Amino acid sequence: MEQKDIDTFMQKIAQQRDEIVLKMHLAKAEVKDEWAVAEKKWEHLKTKTPVVAREGGESLKDVGAAVKLVGEELMNTYSRIKKIIER
């Protein structure tokens, strides 16, 4: 291998490395943002659901439907986050 070939090869490796570093950084930011939103939903769900159910402001059926909807959203969000982390 000539010096020129070695230089070209090293540049390709460096470029690939830089692209991976950037993608990892962007993935971290994406995960952090999505996690923050999910945590707010989780805290809201944890604290409000028992209160609403006890107060009887809504029927238990309505509360159950709302809990299921938000819970499914959270599960989908957690699955997306997990996939990003495991890439």
N, C-alpha and C positions, 0 to 999 in steps of 0.2 A: 504494500500500500504506500502510495506517495503521500507527502505531507498535505497536499491539496485535498486528497481523498479523506485523510484523517480529519482535517479541519471541517470538511463538509459533513462527515459522519458525526462529529462532535456537535456541530451546529444543529443537526436534526435531533439529536438526543436532548440537547438543551431546550430546543423549541417544544418538544413533546413534554418535557418536564415542566416548563413554564405554563403550558396549557393545562396540565393536570393541577398544578398549584392554584391557578386561577379558578378552575372548576370546583376544587375543594373549598376555596374561600367563598365562592358564590353559593355553594350548597350549604355551608355553615350559616350564612346569612339567611338563606331561604328557610332553613330549619328553625332558626331562632325566631324569625317573624311568625312562622306558622305555629310554633310551640307557644308563643306568647298569646296568640289568639285562642288557641285550644285551652290554655290554662285559665283564661278568663271565663270561657264557656263552662269549663269543669267546675270552677269555684262557684259560679252562678247556679249551676245545676245542683251542686252539693248543698248549697245553703238555702236556696229558694224552694226547692221541691218539697222538703218536709214541712216547711212553714205553710205553703199554699195548701197542701193536702190536709194539714191539721185545721186550718182556719175554715176550710170548706168553701172558700170563695169560688172555687171551680169544682166541678164534679171530679171525683177520683178518676173517672174514665178520661176526662180531658187532660188531667195532670199526667196520667199514664201515657197518653198519646204524645204529649209534649216531651216527656222524659225520653220516650223511645226515639222521637225525631232528633233531639239534640244528642242523645247517646249514640245514635247511628252516625251522625255528623262527626262526633268525636272519634269514633272507631275508624272511620274513613281517614280522618286527619292523621291519627296515630299510625295507620298503615302506610300512608304516604311518607310520613317522617321516617318511619322504620326503613322503608325502601331507600330513601335518600342516604340514610346513615350507613346502610349495608352495601352501598354501591362500591 
